[in-house]
Amino acid sequence: MGYTESEKVELKKEFLRMLVRLELDEARQRLLLGFFETYVKLSEEEEQQLQREVKAMETKEREKVLELIISYEQKGRKAGWEEGMKRGLQQGIKQGMKQGMKQGMKQLIRNMARKGMTEKDIAQLVDLPVEDVRALLEE
């Protein structure tokens, strides 16, 4: 992009200042900041340096830049949390369905056995090996 590694912190600081001065709505600010951060990634140490440099800015500008950074970080955390919840819910549903199917199969096999069916006949009907039917009956 035409900058050196040592200029990344200064580049991001100036980008944030410019973004604040443009007075764009929140959605556009997030879009531009997200695009910028895709190409200019700071290490943890560089992020800390950026924070120190932002805190040294003029009061009014500093407040707006910090507000922008905090807002962007909060949105990122919220999006990450929502994605994690969504994945967790999907996994939970999948696991619950699997357990429910297994419980249903166990109940069906037990009912068939109570009605006098042989393990071999049950295995053929539920399309399981006789050993699996036997194991489910023993549980």
C-alpha positions, 0 to 999 in steps of 0.5 A: 500500500506504499508504507513501511512497517514502521509507519503503520501506527502513524498511518492508522492514527492519521486515518482515524483522525481523517475519519473523525473529521469527515463526520460520516454516519456510523455505518460508513465509518465502520465500513471504512475502518473495517476495510482499512483494518483488512489491509493494515493490521497492527500487532498488540504492541502497535495497538498499545502505541496507537492508544498512547499516541491517540491519548496525546492528541488534542482533547476534542479530537482525542475523544472522538477518535477514542469513541470511534475505536471503542465503538468499532471494538464493541461492534466486533465483540458483539458480532463475535459473540453473536456468531459464537452463540449462533454456532453454539445453538446450531451444534446444540440442536444437532447434538440434541437431535442426535441424542433424541434419535438415539433415545427414540431408537432405544425405546423402539427396540425395547418395545419390540423386544417386549413384544417378543421379537428376536434381536435378529428380527429387530436388527433387520427392521431398524437396519442395525447390526445385531450387536448394536441392538443387543448393546442398546437392550443392555443399556 
